Amino acid sequence: MRRILVTKGKIAVSKEKEDILVAPSIGAGVAVAVYDVQAKVGGLLHALAPTASLAPGPEGLFIDTGLKKLFSLLKEAGSSLKELRIVLAGAGRFFSAPKALDLGAINAQAVTTALKKAGFSPIDSHLGRHLNSELRLKIDQGETVIVFKGEGEIRV
């Protein structure tokens, strides 16, 4: 198996069966795993902020531009974007942050809204739970694993 790290602000797409796409230390950011069941191609976005209108930066840094780029790359890799399994993780919550400063909550709302606007909905979502989580997408079978450091994992 080949682990491909998808660090903050990055996007990766693969159709190689041996690949595992990994978004480590998601924190208040959001990891979006997308797997096309028919084409057997998957992609992972590890975004940190809701919208590119906030500041300049790479597409993957922001949820809005990152999702557009992720879907474009999936299509280039052979996805029809019809039978997608989408899993969300991250948007960690700070214990006492005022609502206006709760980046995790802001990112959770932004990713949910952006997916809905694009006509997609996740099959599973683990947003707002923990600051220290990791998401892994196994390309061979499309399995998504969310690891909550010190508290186990969830397989989707």
Backbone as a chain_set.jsonl record, in Angstrom:
{"seq": "MRRILVTKGKIAVSKEKEDILVAPSIGAGVAVAVYDVQAKVGGLLHALAPTASLAPGPEGLFIDTGLKKLFSLLKEAGSSLKELRIVLAGAGRFFSAPKALDLGAINAQAVTTALKKAGFSPIDSHLGRHLNSELRLKIDQGETVIVFKGEGEIRV", "coords": {"N": [[0.832, -1.192, 0.0], [0.432, 2.24, -0.75], [0.842, 5.219, 0.858], [-0.491, 8.379, 0.492], [0.077, 11.527, 1.455], [-2.146, 14.086, 2.167], [-1.849, 17.053, 2.837], [-2.622, 20.081, 4.712], [-4.495, 22.335, 2.771], [-4.211, 20.993, 0.391], [-4.993, 18.844, -2.455], [-5.778, 15.636, -3.629], [-6.017, 13.052, -6.082], [-6.729, 9.73, -7.076], [-6.556, 6.633, -8.898], [-5.291, 4.359, -8.475], [-5.139, 1.169, -7.199], [-3.573, 0.434, -4.963], [-3.238, 2.722, -3.48], [-3.613, 4.875, -0.64], [-5.22, 7.632, 0.393], [-4.449, 10.199, 2.608], [-5.503, 12.462, 5.02], [-3.973, 14.117, 7.404], [-4.174, 15.226, 10.84], [-6.558, 17.055, 10.939], [-7.966, 19.048, 12.365], [-9.523, 22.23, 12.795], [-10.024, 22.514, 10.174], [-11.375, 21.009, 7.12], [-11.869, 17.766, 5.875], [-12.624, 16.26, 2.858], [-13.682, 13.406, 1.484], [-14.057, 11.721, -1.536], [-15.476, 9.217, -3.482], [-15.801, 7.471, -6.466], [-17.913, 5.012, -7.261], [-18.369, 3.482, -9.582], [-16.259, 4.172, -11.425], [-14.097, 3.671, -9.854], [-12.344, 5.532, -8.694], [-10.844, 7.902, -6.549], [-10.842, 10.833, -4.435], [-9.396, 13.424, -2.393], [-9.822, 16.237, -0.402], [-8.267, 18.664, 1.604], [-9.123, 21.148, 3.236], [-8.823, 24.46, 4.703], [-10.203, 26.841, 5.179], [-13.32, 28.64, 4.656], [-13.889, 30.17, 2.234], [-12.432, 31.421, -0.79], [-12.527, 34.112, -1.057], [-11.563, 35.291, 1.178], [-8.773, 35.533, 1.297], [-5.74, 35.485, -0.701], [-4.547, 32.399, -2.125], [-3.711, 28.866, -2.552], [-5.976, 26.739, -4.447], [-6.876, 24.477, -2.984], [-6.811, 25.282, -0.368], [-9.144, 26.451, 0.366], [-12.633, 25.826, 0.918], [-14.666, 26.351, -1.02], [-13.327, 26.816, -3.586], [-11.689, 24.601, -3.521], [-13.413, 22.346, -3.569], [-14.533, 22.615, -6.136], [-12.231, 22.251, -7.717], [-11.489, 19.655, -6.9], [-13.684, 18.076, -7.846], [-13.388, 18.572, -10.564], [-10.85, 17.398, -11.077], [-11.467, 14.737, -10.45], [-13.277, 14.155, -12.483], [-11.573, 14.398, -14.714], [-10.047, 12.145, -14.2], [-11.711, 10.114, -14.858], [-14.19, 9.875, -13.608], [-17.745, 9.943, -13.575], [-19.131, 11.496, -11.944], [-21.529, 10.663, -10.894], [-22.246, 8.391, -9.228], [-21.347, 8.869, -6.38], [-19.575, 8.47, -3.345], [-19.471, 10.327, -0.589], [-17.668, 11.511, 2.123], [-17.318, 13.289, 5.126], [-15.068, 14.925, 7.377], [-13.621, 16.421, 10.325], [-13.554, 19.93, 11.008], [-13.118, 20.675, 13.638], [-14.002, 21.548, 16.973], [-13.356, 24.284, 19.058], [-13.088, 24.535, 22.538], [-14.048, 26.823, 24.061], [-14.494, 28.889, 22.291], [-15.866, 31.918, 21.021], [-18.878, 32.074, 19.064], [-18.58, 33.513, 16.622], [-15.89, 33.237, 16.16], [-15.428, 30.597, 15.853], [-13.935, 28.615, 13.91], [-14.156, 25.958, 13.101], [-16.959, 25.422, 13.199], [-17.81, 27.293, 11.318], [-16.539, 26.327, 9.01], [-17.77, 23.807, 8.825], [-20.428, 24.51, 8.207], [-19.948, 25.811, 5.776], [-18.906, 23.758, 4.05], [-21.021, 21.942, 3.958], [-23.052, 23.524, 2.823], [-21.846, 24.222, 0.347], [-21.584, 21.706, -0.912], [-24.276, 20.939, -1.102], [-25.236, 22.964, -2.775], [-23.883, 22.279, -5.087], [-25.206, 20.015, -5.726], [-24.725, 17.65, -4.359], [-24.598, 15.259, -1.656], [-23.298, 14.194, 1.48], [-22.58, 10.746, 2.38], [-21.892, 10.173, 4.879], [-20.999, 11.992, 7.798], [-18.733, 13.482, 9.937], [-18.367, 15.925, 11.476], [-17.176, 18.579, 13.53], [-16.505, 17.241, 15.869], [-13.912, 16.445, 17.064], [-10.731, 17.936, 17.644], [-8.397, 16.711, 16.826], [-8.187, 14.703, 14.394], [-8.022, 12.226, 11.766], [-8.331, 11.439, 8.319], [-8.704, 8.725, 6.112], [-8.68, 7.482, 2.842], [-9.218, 4.606, 1.156], [-8.32, 3.487, -1.882], [-8.629, 1.038, -3.233], [-11.01, -0.251, -2.404], [-12.711, 1.793, -1.791], [-13.174, 2.426, 0.821], [-13.579, 4.506, 3.638], [-11.824, 5.705, 6.395], [-12.038, 7.158, 9.509], [-10.021, 8.442, 11.902], [-9.955, 9.018, 15.282], [-7.836, 10.479, 17.319], [-6.614, 8.664, 19.99], [-9.139, 7.768, 20.611], [-10.217, 5.816, 18.978], [-11.679, 4.587, 15.873], [-13.72, 5.152, 12.925], [-15.265, 3.342, 10.396], [-16.266, 3.715, 7.078]], "CA": [[0.0, 0.0, 0.0], [1.153, 3.502, -0.837], [0.155, 6.317, 1.549], [-0.279, 9.697, -0.095], [-0.338, 12.544, 2.419], [-2.865, 15.242, 1.641], [-1.708, 17.998, 3.94], [-3.502, 21.255, 4.695], [-4.513, 23.12, 1.544], [-3.89, 20.138, -0.753], [-6.002, 17.987, -3.077], [-5.183, 14.494, -4.331], [-6.939, 12.133, -6.751], [-6.037, 8.519, -7.507], [-7.309, 5.435, -9.291], [-4.387, 3.24, -8.228], [-5.711, 0.349, -6.136], [-2.73, 0.349, -3.771], [-3.126, 4.025, -2.819], [-4.45, 5.332, 0.469], [-5.099, 9.08, 0.541], [-4.512, 10.467, 4.045], [-5.524, 13.843, 5.507], [-3.607, 14.056, 8.819], [-4.369, 16.399, 11.711], [-7.527, 17.916, 10.256], [-8.247, 20.209, 13.218], [-10.718, 23.011, 12.458], [-10.224, 22.399, 8.733], [-12.329, 19.993, 6.685], [-11.428, 16.77, 4.9], [-13.729, 15.771, 2.033], [-13.303, 12.222, 0.717], [-15.032, 11.423, -2.582], [-15.13, 7.977, -4.192], [-16.721, 7.097, -7.527], [-18.086, 3.56, -7.157], [-18.262, 2.88, -10.915], [-14.943, 4.402, -12.025], [-13.075, 3.247, -8.88], [-11.401, 6.639, -8.535], [-11.161, 8.651, -5.345], [-10.136, 12.08, -4.228], [-9.431, 13.954, -1.037], [-9.547, 17.663, -0.216], [-7.974, 19.03, 2.997], [-9.279, 22.61, 3.212], [-8.693, 25.124, 6.0], [-11.057, 28.022, 5.322], [-14.541, 28.48, 3.874], [-13.993, 30.788, 0.923], [-11.244, 32.062, -1.355], [-12.678, 35.564, -1.001], [-10.916, 35.764, 2.398], [-7.352, 35.84, 1.087], [-5.178, 34.703, -1.807], [-3.953, 31.127, -1.731], [-3.997, 27.76, -3.466], [-7.385, 26.316, -4.486], [-7.177, 23.499, -1.947], [-6.848, 25.908, 0.945], [-10.503, 26.925, 0.615], [-13.682, 24.848, 0.638], [-15.369, 26.638, -2.271], [-12.487, 26.54, -4.756], [-11.163, 23.244, -3.382], [-14.408, 21.382, -4.05], [-14.611, 22.725, -7.601], [-11.031, 21.628, -8.271], [-11.573, 18.221, -6.624], [-14.622, 17.469, -8.787], [-12.774, 18.67, -11.887], [-9.807, 16.374, -11.147], [-12.131, 13.428, -10.48], [-13.817, 13.999, -13.833], [-10.416, 14.135, -15.577], [-9.556, 10.794, -13.913], [-12.672, 9.134, -15.352], [-15.451, 9.851, -12.861], [-18.918, 10.571, -14.186], [-19.702, 12.28, -10.844], [-22.918, 10.233, -10.696], [-22.373, 7.505, -8.064], [-20.273, 9.276, -5.485], [-19.636, 8.295, -1.885], [-18.793, 11.487, -0.01], [-17.555, 11.444, 3.578], [-16.739, 14.513, 5.677], [-14.499, 14.853, 8.727], [-12.908, 17.621, 10.755], [-14.302, 21.068, 11.558], [-12.985, 20.532, 15.086], [-14.559, 22.645, 17.772], [-12.595, 24.761, 20.2], [-13.96, 24.409, 23.703], [-14.716, 28.025, 24.537], [-14.427, 29.96, 21.292], [-17.145, 32.557, 20.683], [-19.43, 31.566, 17.807], [-18.017, 34.226, 15.475], [-14.496, 32.833, 15.989], [-15.381, 29.131, 15.805], [-13.638, 28.269, 12.526], [-14.698, 24.622, 12.832], [-18.391, 25.553, 12.901], [-17.916, 28.046, 10.062], [-16.155, 25.403, 7.938], [-18.808, 22.772, 8.717], [-21.545, 25.105, 7.47], [-19.511, 26.113, 4.409], [-18.785, 22.547, 3.232], [-22.373, 21.402, 3.78], [-23.737, 24.416, 1.884], [-21.222, 24.113, -0.978], [-21.947, 20.407, -1.5], [-25.702, 20.995, -1.444], [-25.347, 23.855, -3.939], [-23.36, 21.537, -6.24], [-26.081, 18.872, -5.972], [-24.194, 16.453, -3.706], [-24.758, 15.151, -0.206], [-22.421, 13.15, 2.009], [-23.211, 9.546, 2.928], [-21.549, 10.184, 6.297], [-20.361, 13.236, 8.191], [-18.243, 13.535, 11.312], [-17.881, 17.285, 11.614], [-17.368, 19.249, 14.806], [-16.332, 16.349, 17.022], [-12.606, 16.457, 17.71], [-9.718, 18.739, 16.97], [-7.305, 15.902, 16.304], [-8.67, 13.528, 13.674], [-7.351, 11.923, 10.496], [-9.204, 10.726, 7.393], [-7.997, 7.9, 5.133], [-9.511, 6.933, 1.771], [-8.561, 3.465, 0.524], [-8.794, 3.487, -3.262], [-8.962, -0.312, -3.714], [-12.409, -0.597, -2.133], [-13.496, 2.989, -1.511], [-13.448, 2.543, 2.256], [-13.076, 5.684, 4.329], [-11.586, 5.483, 7.816], [-11.785, 8.384, 10.262], [-9.343, 8.082, 13.142], [-9.998, 10.024, 16.331], [-6.636, 10.181, 18.093], [-6.855, 8.22, 21.344], [-10.529, 7.393, 20.838], [-10.687, 4.811, 18.037], [-11.917, 4.962, 14.481], [-14.997, 4.824, 12.289], [-15.081, 2.897, 9.008], [-17.462, 3.991, 6.268]], "C": [[0.873, 1.25, 0.0], [0.307, 4.595, -0.191], [0.524, 7.637, 0.885], [-0.82, 10.721, 0.897], [-0.966, 13.731, 1.705], [-2.888, 16.257, 2.783], [-2.61, 19.216, 3.725], [-3.353, 22.059, 3.399], [-4.259, 22.317, 0.279], [-5.095, 19.326, -1.211], [-5.252, 16.849, -3.752], [-6.294, 13.635, -4.914], [-6.136, 10.929, -7.213], [-7.029, 7.465, -7.967], [-6.439, 4.198, -9.152], [-4.873, 2.452, -7.016], [-4.895, 0.331, -4.849], [-2.652, 1.655, -2.981], [-4.11, 4.191, -1.664], [-4.187, 6.83, 0.595], [-5.345, 9.418, 2.004], [-4.475, 11.972, 4.321], [-5.216, 13.79, 7.002], [-3.979, 15.335, 9.559], [-5.308, 17.437, 11.098], [-7.858, 19.168, 11.065], [-9.545, 20.9, 12.862], [-10.981, 23.027, 10.964], [-11.217, 21.297, 8.413], [-11.647, 19.058, 5.689], [-12.666, 16.245, 4.188], [-13.201, 14.617, 1.191], [-14.422, 11.922, -0.271], [-14.561, 10.185, -3.324], [-16.213, 7.666, -5.21], [-16.774, 5.572, -7.594], [-17.892, 2.881, -8.511], [-16.849, 2.98, -11.486], [-13.794, 3.939, -11.129], [-11.942, 4.28, -8.788], [-11.83, 7.434, -7.302], [-10.343, 9.908, -5.239], [-10.327, 12.576, -2.812], [-9.016, 15.418, -1.051], [-9.312, 17.9, 1.267], [-7.942, 20.558, 3.069], [-9.227, 23.198, 4.619], [-9.685, 26.251, 6.24], [-12.244, 27.915, 4.362], [-14.501, 29.014, 2.446], [-12.71, 31.502, 0.495], [-11.345, 33.583, -1.329], [-11.988, 36.144, 0.24], [-9.483, 36.224, 2.177], [-6.851, 35.07, -0.129], [-4.576, 33.4, -1.278], [-4.295, 30.048, -2.73], [-5.459, 27.297, -3.35], [-7.756, 25.395, -3.333], [-7.253, 24.065, -0.549], [-8.283, 26.251, 1.355], [-11.546, 25.881, 0.194], [-14.317, 25.106, -0.719], [-14.536, 26.296, -3.505], [-11.921, 25.123, -4.721], [-12.131, 22.187, -3.888], [-14.521, 21.421, -5.571], [-13.433, 22.019, -8.254], [-11.063, 20.11, -8.065], [-12.501, 17.527, -7.622], [-14.084, 17.51, -10.216], [-11.701, 17.589, -12.073], [-10.392, 14.964, -11.194], [-12.688, 13.141, -11.877], [-12.699, 13.689, -14.827], [-9.899, 12.707, -15.404], [-10.562, 9.71, -14.307], [-13.986, 9.048, -14.612], [-16.559, 10.528, -13.657], [-19.592, 11.516, -13.188], [-21.152, 11.903, -10.564], [-23.098, 9.368, -9.443], [-21.239, 7.757, -7.091], [-20.599, 8.957, -4.028], [-18.808, 9.432, -1.302], [-18.833, 11.38, 1.512], [-16.819, 12.693, 4.051], [-16.186, 14.271, 7.081], [-13.81, 16.177, 9.034], [-13.826, 18.661, 11.333], [-14.305, 20.996, 13.078], [-13.436, 21.776, 15.823], [-13.62, 23.002, 18.905], [-13.553, 24.852, 21.373], [-14.703, 25.68, 24.074], [-14.669, 29.182, 23.538], [-15.805, 30.581, 21.085], [-17.593, 32.101, 19.289], [-18.792, 32.219, 16.576], [-16.577, 33.82, 15.184], [-14.341, 31.315, 15.878], [-15.202, 28.676, 14.357], [-14.184, 26.892, 12.157], [-16.167, 24.686, 12.437], [-18.613, 26.282, 11.575], [-17.594, 27.131, 8.88], [-17.195, 24.3, 7.736], [-19.993, 23.292, 7.909], [-21.169, 25.332, 6.01], [-19.451, 24.859, 3.539], [-20.155, 21.929, 2.971], [-23.139, 22.207, 2.738], [-23.177, 24.263, 0.47], [-21.572, 22.792, -1.66], [-23.406, 20.403, -1.948], [-25.923, 21.838, -2.701], [-24.89, 23.146, -5.212], [-24.192, 20.287, -6.551], [-25.608, 17.566, -5.35], [-24.537, 16.457, -2.229], [-23.881, 14.016, 0.295], [-23.215, 11.932, 2.473], [-22.933, 9.456, 4.422], [-20.787, 11.466, 6.604], [-19.979, 13.177, 9.661], [-17.556, 14.878, 11.516], [-18.125, 17.796, 13.029], [-17.109, 18.41, 16.037], [-15.02, 16.557, 17.766], [-11.646, 17.343, 16.935], [-8.675, 17.866, 16.282], [-7.83, 14.619, 15.657], [-7.907, 13.397, 12.355], [-8.349, 11.172, 9.619], [-8.339, 9.987, 6.385], [-9.007, 7.365, 4.121], [-8.719, 5.845, 1.065], [-9.147, 3.289, -0.876], [-9.243, 2.1, -3.719], [-10.429, -0.669, -3.506], [-13.295, 0.599, -1.803], [-13.832, 3.176, -0.046], [-12.809, 3.808, 2.81], [-12.957, 5.353, 5.805], [-11.29, 6.838, 8.453], [-11.217, 7.956, 11.607], [-9.415, 9.268, 14.098], [-8.884, 9.676, 17.302], [-6.997, 9.856, 19.551], [-8.257, 7.747, 21.621], [-11.073, 6.403, 19.81], [-10.938, 5.37, 16.654], [-13.306, 4.548, 14.031], [-14.71, 4.458, 10.854], [-16.395, 3.1, 8.262], [-17.266, 3.329, 4.908]], "O": [[1.91, 1.306, 0.661], [-0.808, 4.869, -0.635], [1.701, 7.966, 0.736], [-2.024, 10.777, 1.15], [-0.396, 14.297, 0.773], [-3.824, 16.302, 3.58], [-3.266, 19.352, 2.693], [-2.247, 22.414, 2.989], [-4.106, 22.895, -0.797], [-6.069, 19.144, -0.481], [-4.213, 17.066, -4.376], [-7.368, 13.502, -4.328], [-5.007, 11.069, -7.684], [-8.169, 7.404, -7.505], [-6.788, 3.123, -9.641], [-5.003, 3.009, -5.925], [-5.46, 0.226, -3.76], [-2.05, 1.681, -1.908], [-5.249, 3.726, -1.702], [-3.062, 7.246, 0.872], [-6.337, 8.977, 2.584], [-3.544, 12.667, 3.913], [-6.095, 13.455, 7.796], [-4.084, 16.402, 8.954], [-4.898, 18.554, 10.782], [-8.012, 20.245, 10.489], [-10.562, 20.24, 12.648], [-12.03, 23.494, 10.521], [-11.829, 20.719, 9.311], [-10.943, 19.501, 4.782], [-13.636, 15.837, 4.826], [-12.379, 14.814, 0.296], [-15.593, 11.872, 0.104], [-13.407, 10.099, -3.743], [-17.395, 7.604, -4.873], [-15.787, 4.925, -7.944], [-17.303, 1.802, -8.573], [-16.303, 1.99, -11.974], [-12.656, 3.825, -11.583], [-10.759, 3.941, -8.804], [-13.02, 7.616, -7.047], [-9.291, 10.044, -5.864], [-11.279, 12.209, -2.123], [-7.997, 15.787, -1.634], [-10.065, 17.399, 2.102], [-6.882, 21.177, 2.977], [-9.544, 22.524, 5.599], [-9.978, 26.581, 7.39], [-12.181, 27.186, 3.372], [-15.028, 28.373, 1.537], [-12.006, 32.101, 1.309], [-10.35, 34.271, -1.555], [-11.84, 37.362, 0.345], [-9.031, 37.189, 2.793], [-7.481, 34.097, -0.542], [-4.152, 33.32, -0.125], [-5.078, 30.276, -3.654], [-6.089, 27.443, -2.303], [-8.841, 25.523, -2.764], [-7.718, 23.387, 0.368], [-8.594, 26.332, 2.544], [-11.347, 25.149, -0.776], [-14.491, 24.17, -1.499], [-14.998, 25.56, -4.377], [-11.7, 24.513, -5.767], [-11.724, 21.239, -4.559], [-14.594, 20.377, -6.219], [-13.602, 21.278, -9.222], [-10.698, 19.36, -8.97], [-12.138, 16.494, -8.185], [-14.306, 16.578, -10.989], [-11.655, 16.939, -13.117], [-9.873, 14.097, -11.896], [-12.58, 12.024, -12.383], [-12.854, 12.818, -15.683], [-9.373, 12.12, -16.349], [-10.301, 8.523, -14.114], [-14.827, 8.218, -14.958], [-16.344, 11.543, -14.32], [-20.514, 12.249, -13.547], [-21.92, 12.72, -10.057], [-24.027, 9.604, -8.671], [-20.297, 6.971, -6.988], [-21.72, 9.145, -3.555], [-17.594, 9.492, -1.497], [-19.893, 11.184, 2.108], [-15.824, 13.103, 3.454], [-16.757, 13.515, 7.867], [-13.465, 16.944, 8.135], [-14.766, 18.339, 12.059], [-15.327, 21.218, 13.727], [-13.27, 22.901, 15.352], [-13.144, 22.127, 19.628], [-14.716, 25.214, 21.197], [-15.895, 25.618, 24.377], [-14.795, 30.342, 23.932], [-16.801, 29.865, 20.985], [-16.76, 31.78, 18.441], [-18.498, 31.535, 15.596], [-16.09, 34.036, 14.074], [-13.218, 30.814, 15.817], [-16.175, 28.387, 13.662], [-14.624, 26.681, 11.027], [-16.573, 24.072, 11.45], [-19.503, 25.923, 10.805], [-18.292, 27.155, 7.867], [-17.468, 23.904, 6.603], [-20.502, 22.597, 7.029], [-21.971, 25.079, 5.111], [-19.902, 24.892, 2.394], [-20.414, 21.444, 1.87], [-23.799, 21.637, 1.87], [-23.937, 24.184, -0.495], [-21.831, 22.768, -2.863], [-23.731, 19.925, -3.035], [-26.701, 21.467, -3.579], [-25.439, 23.38, -6.289], [-23.919, 19.583, -7.523], [-26.039, 16.49, -5.764], [-24.741, 17.509, -1.625], [-23.732, 12.996, -0.377], [-24.362, 12.051, 2.903], [-23.638, 8.757, 5.151], [-20.025, 11.962, 5.774], [-20.804, 12.86, 10.518], [-16.341, 14.959, 11.702], [-19.144, 17.489, 13.647], [-17.457, 18.819, 17.145], [-15.021, 16.817, 18.969], [-11.748, 17.475, 15.716], [-8.128, 18.258, 15.251], [-7.906, 13.576, 16.306], [-7.245, 14.33, 11.9], [-9.127, 10.36, 10.12], [-7.368, 10.535, 5.864], [-10.062, 6.857, 4.499], [-7.685, 6.113, 0.453], [-10.329, 2.978, -1.03], [-10.165, 2.001, -4.529], [-11.027, -1.329, -4.356], [-14.492, 0.441, -1.563], [-14.683, 3.996, 0.296], [-11.664, 4.138, 2.501], [-13.876, 4.788, 6.399], [-10.41, 7.572, 8.002], [-11.848, 7.208, 12.354], [-8.993, 10.376, 13.768], [-8.977, 8.686, 18.028], [-7.605, 10.667, 20.249], [-8.56, 7.357, 22.748], [-12.282, 6.17, 19.772], [-10.483, 6.459, 16.304], [-13.971, 3.722, 14.656], [-13.991, 5.177, 10.16], [-17.47, 2.722, 8.729], [-18.141, 3.42, 4.046]]}, "num_chains": 1, "name": "protein.A"}
